[in-house]
Amino acid sequence: MGGDPIRVVMIGPFGLRPRGTMAVRALPMARALVARGHTVTLLLPPWQNPEDAGQSWEDGGVRVENIHLPPRAPLMFHLWTARRLAARALALKPDVIHLFKPKAYSGLTHFLLTLLPRSRRPRLVVDSDDWEGPGGWNDVADPLSGRPLYTPAQRRFFAWQERWGLTHADAVTVASRTLESLVWAMGVSPERVFYLPNGWLPGAEFPSGPRADADPPVILLYTRFFEFPPARVLSLLRRVREQFPQVRLRVVGKGLFGEETPFLEEARRAGLAEAVEYIGWVEPNRLPDIFARATLAIYPFDDTLINRTKCPVKLLDLLGAGVPVVAEAVGEIRETIRHGETGWLVSPGDETAFAHAVLYLLEEPALRRRLGARAAQDIRERRSWDRLAEVVEAAYQGLRHQRHPVTSQVAASGRDG
């Protein structure tokens, strides 16, 4: 690493639980920066898990601080929370404040910090790992009731916050190429936008020696359900079982709106109940065993704006564990998988091609083993947070080379397939 150590404060819009952004993106990023000689404090407003309020600890050299939450009062709670985050961040005298998500409490804190003269505030970097506005999280609704996730007032505010936050930062880190393009389209100079995909988290380790083929074959679906209509998975299973009647579908994960319940009901109505094993959400320490017992995994992903802007961590988990994956070529999936080398890509929405790809891999155990082994090696090399931390350092230091070496390699790999 070149240059002096940097003092960094990372601010989140929520705590480490139950949502994943701070736990699977900010925290491992912070650990990698600490390992490279920097000082990082993770500053969180644990409004979804208030039992953590006022608690602090160290994780991999990172100082994790959960602020004391103010009294619950209409509207004032939000402003007081943002003021506490801003005040504590400034008290730490950082060189850089990295704000995760340009919305909610981190967005409000960003706004308060910009009220200070430039000479009196640290460098402000905003991170975006999702699209919040129209076509993004603002449009997400419960598929059963049709009830939107946010009220009309919240949607208008979050859309404004996102645009304002991304255009009023000293630098922006983005988790996907689509987000990169969207930020450029807002008029933000490419020199201030840094492509920073999610990294692989060690844990679901690749088993030593050749993978044991499951008998009967098991197709793994590791999912949150809302990225695709669940009925598509049952249609795929039905097609595959026409040639491999013993195939079973093992489902790991829980839906955002409880989508697993209608999914299992539809499986029963379709006569596929015995072919579907629903495990649900599991502790991370159980994933290695589940991954090791899968013949292959599928990663259905509708071609929508919200999906294009994502960098799915679950896909990185599967690939890093050496599971051969058949996935729809949408957004960052194309950047993550080299077709025919580290996984198998199919055109989005082409159910026939998806079924044919699954059948082909079921018939080719040697190909499955080769894809899985190469995927594990590739993800661990290209997507380690230690390497991605170089991009973070560049964003913090305001460096914009011709093109960062890590960024270039990640981009080229996605287009080779």
Secondary structure, DSSP 8 states (H G I E B T S, - for coil): --S---EEEEE-SS-SSSSSHIIIIIHHHHHHHHHTT-EEEEEE--SSSGGGTT-EEEETTEEEEE-------TTHHHHHHHHHHHHHHHHT--SEEEEESSSHHHHHHHHHHTTS-GGGS-EEEEEESS--STTTGGG-B-TTT--BSS-HHHHHHHHHHHHHHHHSSSEEEESSHHHHHHHHHTT--GGGEEE------TTS---SSS----SS-EEEEE--STTS-HHHHHHHHHHHHTT-TT-EEEEE---TTSTHHHHHHHHHHTT-GGGEEEEES--GGGHHHHHHT-SEEEE-----HHHHT---HHHHHHHHTT--EEEE--THHHHH--BTTTBEEE-TT-HHHHHHHHHHHHH-HHHHHHHHHHHHHHHHHHT-HHHHHHHHHHHHHT---SS-HHHHHHHHHHHH-
